[in-house]
Amino acid sequence: MKYPGLLDEDISRVGLQESQKYNLISGKLVTDIVKTSLGPRGMEKMYIDILGEETVTSHGGAFLRKVDVIHPAAKSVIEAVNTVDTHVGDGTTSAAILIGSLLQNAEELLKLGIPVAVITRSYERSLDCALTALKSLKKKSDNADRNIMRQLLTTCLDGKAIFDLHEDNTKFVDTLIDAICNVADLKKFQVDIDDLKIEEKPGNMTEIQLINGTVIDKTIDSSAMPRTIKDAKILLLNEPLEPMRNKTEAEIEITTPSQMSQFLNQENIDLLALVKKIVDSGANVVISRKGVNELVQEALAKKGIISMRRVKYNDLWWIEKATGAKTCENIENISNAELGFAKNVYEKTIGEEKMVFVEGGNNPKSVTILLRANSKRYLDEFHRNILNAFYVLRNFIENPFIVHGAGSVEWVIAQKIKEQAVFVEGKEQIGMERFASALEQIPLTLARNIGMDVLDASTQLRNKSNGKTKWYGVNSVTRKISDMSSSEVIETEIVKQQVFKTAVETTNMLLNIDDVFMKNLIDNTHCHIDGHVHAHRDGGKAHNHFEQEGLEQRQMHHYF
């Protein structure tokens, strides 16, 4: 009797040992890419996409998002780094390095014959020790302390492109602090990053400025309208100020020329009636998501009213925050509660283009950072740098606990884990020691990136912190091992917490995968008009893709 095979012919099995080995290797290779980007002296990476456009960045998370990887383990590491970036906005490179070090040490432990279950338990126990130590080491601060905010931003931005190229870093840092303090509720420990708009325009980076309101990348509709209005009353519309076009087929039967003229005149009368409603409401600035007819523009200009058409929905949202306006629900009945107030609305030429500035009232809930740089590449990198800075300030405002940086906190926690490992029985003690050595890779990588000898740095750190809980870390200015408790290099505690948790979860997830079953990929996968998806090994040459459909009526045939 002939027995059928267990697996289909197009399913391949990688195998127990190979699966684990390839997972560990793939994860390590991804993390090795961004190792040299850690710290204020970290190097930048360049990625060139399929269109030839290059991205130059020292942001580990941003670069890994650009890189296309196939192996699921490598994708898992990149997703973990993205998780850190999404939740805390900082520490992406540190997370990648820690994941790579944990995978490297796990591979060595597997070669010693230590089971995966023991390794994962030791990593989880080490994580508990690390979080407990972090809780005892963190220092509480006042979330309104601007001096602490300056130190956090300086630590975050030191070595970044926007910090290295800007002439007055102190003024720039104060600008960022002003921006987030304007929209934050410090008493409730709340701040929404979405309230901070970042607008980009080519130009000189010394012209980067903070606007207490919103900048709209549009021009005023008509040259007959005023270019500046003070104490503006703003009306936001989601309705068109132009003749309506039916979405369905409709016909109007006209038999005489007079009826045509009457029809057009009635359209104009209806539009002018809407203009009268706007004038009666007291609004002198009209901003619409839809179109504004030339007749309406002319009528508004005669009344000294500014209009802007086809403004993006997000811009309307920011204007609502900045001016207190509400999008008008019914233009026939405009209420005073729907009107917003702005100190000044004016058009200004930025670079070679005109933009409209809407400066909010006394307490705008939305502000705008106008970024300037001499190229699109730098604008993109500056955007990433400023977002990173805003997330750091948000973390501090919502959770005002800090720790000393420069790799000192990782080194102190690593020593505490080693002290706890002595009291653990069995092979888990070895796993905890390897976890501690993985944490030590953060300061040692910093030392390597600033040009120090890694062996000398490791020896100095062990000698100076032997039996003592002191904040010894890597001083990137003096290129020496220094006590960082007297320096201004600080970081938020919540970032370290997120990095540790994400690294252990990702590492243990990859270690627990012991086999991979993979279905052979077929390039000729496609979808039919009835939604049926299938593939052909021969490219589908002998297959009629368009049954019962003529060439004129058939729908698009999707390949993916």
ROKOL-21231 format. One record per residue (C-alpha): residue number from 1; residue in three letters; x, y, z. Coordinates in Angstrom, 1 decimal. Example, Ala and Ser with C-alpha at 12.3 -4.5 7.8 and 13.67 -1.06 7.14 Angstrom:
<pts>
 pos code     c1     c2     c3
   1  ala   12.3   -4.5    7.8
   2  ser   13.7   -1.1    7.1
</pts>
This chain:
<pts>
 pos code     c1     c2     c3
   1  met    0.0    0.0    0.0
   2  lys    1.4    3.4   -0.9
   3  tyr    1.1    6.0    1.8
   4  pro    0.8    9.7    0.9
   5  gly    3.4   12.2    2.0
   6  leu    2.9   14.3    5.2
   7  leu    3.6   17.6    3.5
   8  asp    2.5   19.0    0.2
   9  glu    5.2   19.2   -2.5
  10  asp    5.3   23.0   -2.4
  11  ile    5.9   23.1    1.4
  12  ser    9.5   22.9    2.7
  13  arg   10.7   22.4    6.2
  14  val   13.8   24.3    7.3
  15  gly   14.5   22.0   10.3
  16  leu   15.0   22.4   14.0
  17  gln   18.7   23.4   14.3
  18  glu   18.8   25.4   11.1
  19  ser   15.6   27.4   12.0
  20  gln   17.0   28.6   15.4
  21  lys   20.4   29.3   13.9
  22  tyr   19.1   31.4   11.0
  23  asn   16.7   33.3   13.3
  24  leu   19.6   34.3   15.6
  25  ile   21.9   35.2   12.7
  26  ser   19.2   37.3   10.9
  27  gly   18.4   39.2   14.1
  28  lys   22.1   39.9   14.8
  29  leu   22.8   41.1   11.2
  30  val   20.0   43.7   11.4
  31  thr   21.2   45.1   14.7
  32  asp   24.8   45.2   13.5
  33  ile   23.8   47.7   10.8
  34  val   23.0   50.5   13.2
  35  lys   25.7   49.9   15.9
  36  thr   27.9   52.7   14.6
  37  ser   25.1   55.2   14.8
  38  leu   24.9   55.2   18.6
  39  gly   25.8   58.3   20.6
  40  pro   26.7   61.9   19.8
  41  arg   29.7   60.8   17.6
  42  gly   27.7   58.1   15.8
  43  met   27.9   57.8   12.0
  44  glu   25.1   58.4    9.6
  45  lys   23.6   55.9    7.2
  46  met   22.6   56.4    3.6
  47  tyr   19.7   54.5    1.9
  48  ile   19.0   54.9   -1.8
  49  asp   15.5   53.8   -2.9
  50  ile   14.3   52.4   -6.2
  51  leu   13.9   55.9   -7.6
  52  gly   17.4   56.9   -6.8
  53  glu   16.4   59.2   -3.9
  54  glu   18.7   59.0   -1.0
  55  thr   17.9   59.2    2.8
  56  val   20.8   60.2    5.1
  57  thr   20.1   59.7    8.8
  58  ser   21.7   58.7   12.1
  59  his   18.2   57.7   13.5
  60  gly   18.4   53.9   13.9
  61  gly   14.6   53.4   13.7
  62  ala   14.2   55.5   10.6
  63  phe   17.0   53.8    8.7
  64  leu   15.8   50.3    9.6
  65  arg   12.3   51.2    8.4
  66  lys   13.8   52.0    5.0
  67  val   15.7   48.7    4.6
  68  asp   13.7   45.9    3.0
  69  val   14.3   42.5    4.6
  70  ile   12.8   39.1    3.8
  71  his   13.6   37.0    6.8
  72  pro   10.8   37.0    9.5
  73  ala   13.3   37.2   12.3
  74  ala   14.9   40.4   10.9
  75  lys   11.4   41.8   10.4
  76  ser   10.6   41.1   14.0
  77  val   13.6   43.0   15.2
  78  ile   12.7   46.0   13.0
  79  glu    9.1   45.9   14.3
  80  ala   10.5   45.9   17.9
  81  val   12.6   48.9   17.1
  82  asn    9.6   50.6   15.6
  83  thr    7.6   49.9   18.8
  84  val   10.2   51.7   20.9
  85  asp   10.1   54.6   18.4
  86  thr    6.3   54.7   18.5
  87  his    5.9   54.6   22.2
  88  val    8.7   56.8   23.5
  89  gly   10.3   58.3   20.3
  90  asp   13.9   57.7   21.5
  91  gly   16.2   54.8   22.3
  92  thr   15.8   53.0   18.9
  93  thr   19.5   52.4   18.3
  94  ser   20.0   51.3   22.0
  95  ala   17.1   48.8   21.6
  96  ala   18.6   47.3   18.4
  97  ile   22.0   46.9   20.0
  98  leu   20.6   45.3   23.1
  99  ile   18.5   42.9   21.1
 100  gly   21.6   41.9   19.0
 101  ser   23.7   41.4   22.1
 102  leu   21.0   39.3   23.8
 103  leu   20.8   37.1   20.6
 104  gln   24.6   36.8   20.4
 105  asn   24.8   35.7   24.1
 106  ala   21.8   33.3   23.6
 107  glu   23.6   31.6   20.7
 108  glu   26.7   31.1   22.8
 109  leu   24.5   29.6   25.6
 110  leu   22.8   27.2   23.2
 111  lys   26.2   26.0   22.1
 112  leu   27.0   25.2   25.7
 113  gly   23.9   22.9   25.8
 114  ile   21.7   25.2   27.9
 115  pro   18.0   24.7   27.0
 116  val   16.0   27.6   25.5
 117  ala   13.6   27.5   28.4
 118  val   16.4   28.2   30.9
 119  ile   17.7   31.1   28.7
 120  thr   14.3   32.7   28.4
 121  arg   13.6   32.3   32.2
 122  ser   17.0   33.9   33.0
 123  tyr   16.4   36.8   30.7
 124  glu   12.9   37.4   32.2
 125  arg   14.4   37.2   35.7
 126  ser   17.1   39.6   34.6
 127  leu   14.5   42.0   33.2
 128  asp   12.7   42.0   36.6
 129  cys   16.0   42.9   38.3
 130  ala   16.8   45.6   35.8
 131  leu   13.4   47.2   36.2
 132  thr   13.7   47.1   40.0
 133  ala   17.2   48.6   39.9
 134  leu   15.9   51.3   37.4
 135  lys   13.1   52.2   39.8
 136  ser   15.6   52.6   42.7
 137  leu   18.0   54.7   40.5
 138  lys   15.5   57.1   38.9
 139  lys   15.3   60.7   40.2
 140  lys   12.0   62.6   40.4
 141  ser   12.0   66.1   39.0
 142  asp    9.5   68.9   38.3
 143  asn    8.0   68.5   34.9
 144  ala    8.0   72.3   34.5
 145  asp   11.8   72.6   35.2
 146  arg   13.1   74.2   32.0
 147  asn   16.7   73.6   33.0
 148  ile   16.1   69.9   33.1
 149  met   14.3   70.1   29.7
 150  arg   17.4   71.9   28.2
 151  gln   19.6   69.1   29.5
 152  leu   17.3   66.4   28.1
 153  leu   17.2   68.1   24.7
 154  thr   20.9   68.7   24.6
 155  thr   21.5   65.0   25.3
 156  cys   19.0   63.9   22.7
 157  leu   20.1   66.3   19.9
 158  asp   23.9   66.3   20.5
 159  gly   25.5   64.8   17.4
 160  lys   22.3   65.2   15.3
 161  ala   22.4   67.1   12.1
 162  ile   20.2   69.9   13.3
 163  phe   22.3   70.5   16.3
 164  asp   25.7   70.4   14.6
 165  leu   24.7   72.8   11.8
 166  his   22.7   75.4   13.9
 167  glu   24.6   78.4   15.0
 168  asp   22.9   79.1   18.3
 169  asn   21.9   75.8   20.0
 170  thr   20.8   77.4   23.2
 171  lys   18.2   79.6   21.4
 172  phe   17.1   76.6   19.3
 173  val   16.6   74.4   22.4
 174  asp   14.6   77.2   24.1
 175  thr   12.4   77.5   20.9
 176  leu   11.5   73.8   21.2
 177  ile   10.8   74.1   24.9
 178  asp    8.5   77.1   24.3
 179  ala    6.7   75.1   21.6
 180  ile    5.8   72.1   23.8
 181  cys    5.1   74.2   26.9
 182  asn    2.5   76.3   24.9
 183  val    0.4   73.2   24.2
 184  ala    1.1   71.1   27.3
 185  asp   -1.0   70.9   30.4
 186  leu    1.8   70.6   33.0
 187  lys   -0.6   70.3   36.0
 188  lys   -2.3   67.3   34.5
 189  phe    0.9   65.9   33.1
 190  gln   -0.5   65.8   29.6
 191  val    0.7   66.8   26.1
 192  asp   -0.3   65.7   22.6
 193  ile    2.4   65.7   20.0
 194  asp   -0.2   66.1   17.3
 195  asp   -0.8   69.7   18.5
 196  leu    2.7   70.5   17.3
 197  lys    2.8   71.1   13.5
 198  ile    6.0   70.9   11.6
 199  glu    6.1   72.8    8.3
 200  glu    9.1   72.5    5.9
 201  lys   10.4   75.0    3.4
 202  pro   13.8   75.3    1.7
 203  gly   15.9   78.1    3.0
 204  asn   18.5   79.1    5.6
 205  met   18.3   77.1    8.8
 206  thr   18.9   80.2   10.9
 207  glu   15.4   81.2    9.9
 208  ile   13.8   78.3   11.8
 209  gln   11.0   79.9   13.9
 210  leu    8.1   79.1   16.2
 211  ile    4.7   80.4   15.3
 212  asn    2.0   80.5   18.0
 213  gly   -0.6   79.3   15.6
 214  thr   -0.7   77.6   12.3
 215  val    1.1   78.1    8.9
 216  ile   -0.9   77.1    5.9
 217  asp    0.9   76.2    2.7
 218  lys   -1.6   78.1    0.6
 219  thr   -2.0   81.6   -0.9
 220  ile   -4.9   84.0   -0.4
 221  asp   -7.4   83.4   -3.2
 222  ser   -7.6   86.8   -4.9
 223  ser   -5.1   89.6   -5.3
 224  ala   -7.9   92.1   -4.5
 225  met   -8.2   90.7   -1.0
 226  pro   -6.2   92.3    1.9
 227  arg   -2.8   90.6    2.7
 228  thr   -3.1   91.2    6.4
 229  ile   -6.0   91.2    8.9
 230  lys   -5.6   91.9   12.6
 231  asp   -8.0   90.6   15.2
 232  ala   -9.4   88.2   12.7
 233  lys  -12.6   86.3   13.1
 234  ile  -12.2   83.0   11.3
 235  leu  -14.9   80.9    9.7
 236  leu  -14.0   77.3    8.7
 237  leu  -16.1   75.7    6.0
 238  asn  -16.6   72.1    4.8
 239  glu  -19.0   73.2    2.1
 240  pro  -18.2   74.5   -1.4
 241  leu  -18.7   78.2   -2.3
 242  glu  -19.3   77.4   -5.9
 243  pro  -22.0   75.8   -8.1
 244  met  -22.8   72.3   -6.9
 245  arg  -22.1   69.4   -9.3
 246  asn  -24.4   66.4   -9.0
 247  lys  -22.7   63.1   -8.3
 248  thr  -25.5   61.3  -10.2
 249  glu  -26.6   61.9  -13.7
 250  ala  -29.2   64.7  -13.9
 251  glu  -30.7   66.7  -16.8
 252  ile  -32.2   70.2  -17.0
 253  glu  -34.3   70.8  -20.0
 254  ile  -33.9   74.4  -21.4
 255  thr  -35.9   75.4  -24.5
 256  thr  -35.0   79.1  -24.8
 257  pro  -31.9   81.3  -24.3
 258  ser  -33.7   83.3  -21.7
 259  gln  -34.1   80.2  -19.5
 260  met  -30.3   79.6  -19.8
 261  ser  -29.6   83.1  -18.6
 262  gln  -32.2   82.8  -15.8
 263  phe  -30.5   79.5  -14.7
 264  leu  -27.0   81.1  -14.5
 265  asn  -28.3   84.2  -12.8
 266  gln  -30.0   82.0  -10.2
 267  glu  -26.8   80.2   -9.5
 268  asn  -25.0   83.6   -8.9
 269  ile  -27.9   84.8   -6.7
 270  asp  -27.6   81.7   -4.5
 271  leu  -23.8   82.2   -4.2
 272  leu  -24.2   85.9   -3.3
 273  ala  -26.8   84.9   -0.7
 274  leu  -24.1   82.7    1.0
 275  val  -21.7   85.6    0.9
 276  lys  -24.2   87.8    2.7
 277  lys  -24.5   85.1    5.4
 278  ile  -20.8   85.2    5.8
 279  val  -20.7   89.0    6.0
 280  asp  -23.5   89.1    8.5
 281  ser  -21.7   86.6   10.7
 282  gly  -18.9   89.1   11.2
 283  ala  -16.2   86.7    9.8
 284  asn  -13.3   88.4    7.9
 285  val  -11.3   85.2    7.2
 286  val  -12.9   82.3    5.4
 287  ile  -11.0   79.0    5.1
 288  ser  -12.7   76.2    3.2
 289  arg  -11.8   72.6    2.4
 290  lys  -13.8   72.9   -0.8
 291  gly  -13.7   75.3   -3.8
 292  val  -14.4   79.0   -3.8
 293  asn  -16.0   80.5   -7.0
 294  glu  -14.4   83.6   -8.6
 295  leu  -17.6   85.4   -8.2
 296  val  -17.6   84.7   -4.5
 297  gln  -13.9   85.7   -4.2
 298  glu  -14.8   89.1   -5.8
 299  ala  -17.7   89.6   -3.5
 300  leu  -15.6   88.7   -0.4
 301  ala  -12.8   91.0   -1.6
 302  lys  -15.2   94.0   -1.8
 303  lys  -16.1   93.4    1.8
 304  gly  -12.4   93.2    2.9
 305  ile  -12.6   89.5    3.6
 306  ile   -9.8   86.9    3.0
 307  ser  -10.6   83.5    1.6
 308  met   -8.5   80.4    1.1
 309  arg   -9.8   77.4   -0.8
 310  arg   -9.0   73.7   -0.8
 311  val   -7.2   73.7    2.5
 312  lys   -6.2   70.3    3.9
 313  tyr   -8.3   68.7    6.6
 314  asn   -5.3   68.5    9.0
 315  asp   -4.7   72.2    8.6
 316  leu   -8.4   72.9    9.5
 317  trp   -7.9   70.8   12.6
 318  trp   -4.8   72.7   13.6
 319  ile   -6.6   76.0   13.0
 320  glu   -9.4   74.9   15.3
 321  lys   -6.8   74.2   18.0
 322  ala   -5.0   77.5   17.5
 323  thr   -8.0   79.8   17.2
 324  gly  -10.8   78.1   19.0
 325  ala  -12.9   77.9   15.8
 326  lys  -15.2   75.1   14.9
 327  thr  -16.0   73.9   11.4
 328  cys  -19.3   75.4   10.4
 329  glu  -22.0   72.8   10.1
 330  asn  -24.6   74.9    8.3
 331  ile  -23.6   78.0    6.3
 332  glu  -27.2   79.1    6.4
 333  asn  -27.0   79.5   10.2
 334  ile  -23.5   80.5   11.3
 335  ser  -23.3   80.8   15.1
 336  asn  -20.7   83.0   17.0
 337  ala  -19.5   79.8   18.8
 338  glu  -18.2   78.5   15.4
 339  leu  -16.0   81.6   14.8
 340  gly  -12.4   81.6   15.9
 341  phe  -10.1   84.4   16.9
 342  ala   -6.6   85.2   15.7
 343  lys   -4.4   88.1   16.5
 344  asn   -3.0   88.3   13.1
 345  val   -3.6   86.6    9.7
 346  tyr   -1.2   87.5    7.0
 347  glu    0.5   86.3    3.8
 348  lys    4.3   86.0    3.7
 349  thr    6.8   84.9    1.1
 350  ile    8.9   82.0    2.4
 351  gly   11.7   81.1    0.1
 352  glu   10.1   81.2   -3.4
 353  glu    6.5   80.4   -2.2
 354  lys    3.8   82.3   -0.4
 355  met    2.3   81.0    2.8
 356  val   -0.5   82.2    5.1
 357  phe    0.3   82.7    8.8
 358  val   -2.6   82.4   11.3
 359  glu   -1.3   83.6   14.7
 360  gly   -3.6   82.4   17.4
 361  gly   -5.1   84.1   20.4
 362  asn   -3.7   84.5   23.9
 363  asn   -3.5   80.8   24.6
 364  pro   -3.3   78.8   21.3
 365  lys   -3.6   75.0   21.7
 366  ser   -1.6   74.4   18.6
 367  val    1.7   75.8   17.4
 368  thr    3.9   75.4   14.3
 369  ile    7.6   74.9   13.9
 370  leu    8.7   76.3   10.5
 371  leu   11.8   74.3    9.4
 372  arg   14.3   75.7    7.0
 373  ala   17.2   73.9    5.3
 374  asn   19.1   74.1    2.1
 375  ser   17.9   70.7    0.7
 376  lys   15.1   68.2    1.0
 377  arg   17.5   65.7    2.5
 378  tyr   18.3   68.0    5.4
 379  leu   14.6   69.0    5.9
 380  asp   13.7   65.3    6.3
 381  glu   16.5   64.7    8.8
 382  phe   15.6   67.9   10.7
 383  his   12.0   66.8   10.9
 384  arg   13.1   63.4   12.4
 385  asn   15.4   65.2   14.9
 386  ile   12.7   67.6   16.1
 387  leu   10.1   64.8   16.4
 388  asn   12.6   62.9   18.5
 389  ala   13.1   66.0   20.7
 390  phe    9.4   66.5   21.1
 391  tyr    8.9   62.9   22.2
 392  val   11.7   63.2   24.8
 393  leu   10.0   66.3   26.3
 394  arg    6.6   64.6   26.2
 395  asn    8.0   61.6   28.1
 396  phe    9.4   64.0   30.7
 397  ile    6.2   66.0   31.1
 398  glu    4.0   62.9   31.5
 399  asn    6.5   60.9   33.6
 400  pro    9.1   63.3   35.1
 401  phe   11.7   60.8   36.2
 402  ile   15.3   61.0   34.9
 403  val   18.5   58.9   35.0
 404  his   22.0   59.8   34.1
 405  gly   23.1   59.0   30.5
 406  ala   26.2   58.2   28.5
 407  gly   25.8   54.5   29.2
 408  ser   26.1   54.9   33.0
 409  val   22.7   53.6   33.9
 410  glu   23.1   50.5   31.8
 411  trp   26.5   49.8   33.5
 412  val   25.1   50.3   37.0
 413  ile   22.2   48.0   36.3
 414  ala   24.4   45.4   34.8
 415  gln   26.5   45.3   38.0
 416  lys   23.4   45.0   40.1
 417  ile   22.2   42.0   38.0
 418  lys   25.5   40.3   38.4
 419  glu   25.2   40.8   42.2
 420  gln   21.8   39.2   42.1
 421  ala   22.9   36.3   39.9
 422  val   25.2   35.0   42.6
 423  phe   22.2   34.0   44.7
 424  val   20.5   32.2   41.7
 425  glu   21.0   28.4   41.5
 426  gly   21.5   26.4   38.4
 427  lys   22.2   27.5   34.8
 428  glu   20.0   30.5   35.1
 429  gln   22.9   32.2   36.8
 430  ile   24.9   32.0   33.6
 431  gly   22.0   33.5   31.6
 432  met   21.7   36.4   34.0
 433  glu   25.4   37.1   33.7
 434  arg   25.1   37.1   29.9
 435  phe   22.2   39.5   30.2
 436  ala   24.3   41.8   32.2
 437  ser   27.1   41.6   29.7
 438  ala   24.6   42.5   26.9
 439  leu   23.7   45.7   28.9
 440  glu   27.4   46.5   29.1
 441  gln   27.5   46.6   25.3
 442  ile   25.7   50.0   25.3
 443  pro   28.5   52.0   27.0
 444  leu   31.1   50.0   25.3
 445  thr   29.6   50.7   21.9
 446  leu   29.5   54.4   22.8
 447  ala   33.2   54.2   23.7
 448  arg   34.0   52.5   20.3
 449  asn   32.0   55.1   18.4
 450  ile   34.0   58.0   19.9
 451  gly   37.3   56.4   19.2
 452  met   38.2   54.8   22.5
 453  asp   39.7   51.4   22.9
 454  val   36.9   49.1   24.0
 455  leu   39.1   46.9   26.2
 456  asp   40.6   49.9   28.0
 457  ala   37.1   51.4   28.5
 458  ser   35.8   48.1   29.9
 459  thr   38.7   47.9   32.3
 460  gln   38.3   51.5   33.5
 461  leu   34.6   51.0   34.0
 462  arg   35.1   47.9   36.1
 463  asn   37.9   49.4   38.2
 464  lys   36.0   52.7   39.0
 465  ser   32.6   51.1   39.7
 466  asn   33.9   48.1   41.6
 467  gly   31.7   47.6   44.6
 468  lys   30.2   51.1   44.3
 469  thr   27.0   52.5   42.8
 470  lys   28.4   55.5   40.9
 471  trp   27.3   56.9   37.6
 472  tyr   30.4   56.1   35.5
 473  gly   29.9   56.5   31.8
 474  val   31.5   57.4   28.6
 475  asn   32.2   61.2   28.3
 476  ser   32.1   61.9   24.5
 477  val   33.8   65.3   25.0
 478  thr   36.9   64.3   26.9
 479  arg   36.8   60.7   25.5
 480  lys   37.3   59.3   29.0
 481  ile   35.4   57.4   31.5
 482  ser   33.9   60.0   33.9
 483  asp   31.4   60.2   36.7
 484  met   28.2   61.4   34.9
 485  ser   26.4   62.4   38.1
 486  ser   28.0   65.8   37.8
 487  ser   27.3   66.2   34.1
 488  glu   24.2   67.4   32.3
 489  val   23.9   64.2   30.3
 490  ile   20.5   62.9   31.4
 491  glu   17.7   60.8   29.9
 492  thr   14.1   59.9   30.8
 493  glu   13.5   56.8   32.8
 494  ile   10.5   55.7   30.7
 495  val   12.8   55.3   27.6
 496  lys   15.1   52.9   29.4
 497  gln   12.2   50.9   30.7
 498  gln   10.7   50.6   27.2
 499  val   14.0   49.5   25.7
 500  phe   14.6   46.8   28.3
 501  lys   11.1   45.4   28.0
 502  thr   11.1   45.4   24.2
 503  ala   14.5   43.8   23.9
 504  val   13.7   40.9   26.2
 505  glu   10.3   40.2   24.6
 506  thr   11.7   40.2   21.1
 507  thr   14.7   38.0   22.0
 508  asn   12.6   35.5   23.9
 509  met   10.1   35.4   21.0
 510  leu   12.8   34.5   18.5
 511  leu   14.4   32.0   20.8
 512  asn   11.1   30.1   21.2
 513  ile   10.8   29.5   17.4
 514  asp   12.4   26.1   16.8
 515  asp   11.1   25.1   13.4
 516  val    9.9   26.8   10.2
 517  phe    7.6   25.5    7.5
 518  met    7.6   27.5    4.4
 519  lys    5.3   27.4    1.3
 520  asn    7.2   27.9   -1.9
 521  leu    6.7   31.3   -3.3
 522  ile    5.1   31.6   -6.8
 523  asp    5.5   34.8   -8.8
 524  asn    2.4   34.3  -10.9
 525  thr   -0.2   34.9   -8.1
 526  his   -3.2   36.9   -9.3
 527  cys   -6.8   37.8   -8.5
 528  his   -9.8   37.3  -10.8
 529  ile  -12.7   39.7  -11.3
 530  asp  -14.8   37.5   -9.0
 531  gly  -12.3   37.8   -6.2
 532  his  -10.8   34.3   -6.6
 533  val   -7.0   34.3   -5.9
 534  his   -4.7   31.6   -7.2
 535  ala   -1.4   31.0   -8.9
 536  his    0.1   29.2  -11.9
 537  arg    3.5   27.6  -12.2
 538  asp    3.5   28.1  -15.9
 539  gly    2.6   31.8  -15.7
 540  gly   -1.0   31.1  -16.6
 541  lys   -0.4   30.9  -20.4
 542  ala   -2.9   28.2  -20.9
 543  his   -5.5   29.8  -18.6
 544  asn   -8.3   32.1  -19.6
 545  his   -8.2   34.9  -17.1
 546  phe  -11.3   36.6  -18.3
 547  glu  -14.0   34.0  -18.5
 548  gln  -17.4   35.4  -19.8
 549  glu  -15.9   38.9  -20.1
 550  gly  -15.2   40.7  -23.3
 551  leu  -12.2   42.9  -23.7
 552  glu  -14.3   46.1  -23.4
 553  gln  -16.1   45.1  -20.2
 554  arg  -13.5   43.3  -18.2
 555  gln  -12.1   44.8  -15.0
 556  met   -8.4   45.4  -14.2
 557  his   -6.5   42.2  -13.7
 558  his   -4.4   42.7  -10.5
 559  tyr   -1.0   41.1  -10.0
 560  phe    0.6   41.4   -6.6
</pts>
